[in-house]
Amino acid sequence: MSDAAQDFDASWLPRSALLLVDMNRSHLDHSIGHMLVEESAAKAIIERAVGVREAFAAAGLPVIYVRTHHRQDPRTGEIVDNKSPFWMAQHRKAVPGLGKQRKSLAVEGAPVTEVVAPLAPRPGDFTVFKHRYSPFDNTDLELLLRNLRVDTLVIGGVNTNNCVLCSCFDAFNRDLRVVLMKDVCASMNGPEYHEAALKVIEAALGWIVESRDVIGALHGTAAAAREVETA
């Protein structure tokens, strides 16, 4: 266990939210996706994310899904949100580690933008839609967290080296406590990109833990709350 994981404190969790970033079919569903995480890694992070989601729900803590989609101009068919010069350049060459070109398939309402079925949002969960790597960029996520009185984000998702990394940076820059579950993250660019991002996050942004650390702490917190209620 790393020093950061050893420092992980269960007392943070009563004011935490689970932030699941781009756990969508485009990245994780090999029957339909395009920008895919390797299949065994996809299955593993889905299974672990389900366990964490259930623990947050049982503890009565907020679960927030971040989804990416791009809007399409119905008059022209043009994708209006996908204008980053680098993204557009990737339409003409192979994406590093993936070996194929990016396609603008994640348009509003497209099946690939859906959260994978085992993690489908339930009543009471929250969803934030984004158009760039950061879930804070031109969204209401910061307002939502403030209104929920959240000061700690427990994060998992895809891709570790872009959207997850950017989520950690922007949470850190807003003085939110960042807890990243390294076994609930993966990258379509491959494991070396995933590991590189973990090193950056652990060195500069937050605590790196495993999902079992979070689940165990949540179960302990819930048990303590029940003891208080019955005392």
Stockholm file with secondary structure:
# STOCKHOLM 1.0

chainA/1-231         MSDAAQDFDASWLPRSALLLVDMNRSHLDHSIGHMLVEESAAKAIIERAVGVREAFAAAGLPVIYVRTHHRQDPRTGEIVDNKSPFWMAQHRKAVPGLGKQRKSLAVEGAPVTEVVAPLAPRPGDFTVFKHRYSPFDNTDLELLLRNLRVDTLVIGGVNTNNCVLCSCFDAFNRDLRVVLMKDVCASMNGPEYHEAALKVIEAALGWIVESRDVIGALHGTAAAAREVETA
#=GR chainA/1-231 SS CCHHHHHCCGGGGGGEEEEEECCBHHHHCTTTCSSCCCHHHHHHHHHHHHHHHHHHHHTTCCEEEEEECBCBCTTTCCBSSCCCHHHHHHTTSBCTTTCSBCCCCCBTTCGGGSBCGGGCCCTTCEEEEESSSCTTTTSSHHHHHHHTTCCEEEEEEECIIIIIHHHHHHHHHTTCEEEEEEEEEECTTCHHHHHHHHHHHHHHTCEEECHHHHHHHHHHHHHHHHHHHHC
#=GC SS_cons         CCHHHHHCCGGGGGGEEEEEECCBHHHHCTTTCSSCCCHHHHHHHHHHHHHHHHHHHHTTCCEEEEEECBCBCTTTCCBSSCCCHHHHHHTTSBCTTTCSBCCCCCBTTCGGGSBCGGGCCCTTCEEEEESSSCTTTTSSHHHHHHHTTCCEEEEEEECIIIIIHHHHHHHHHTTCEEEEEEEEEECTTCHHHHHHHHHHHHHHTCEEECHHHHHHHHHHHHHHHHHHHHC
//
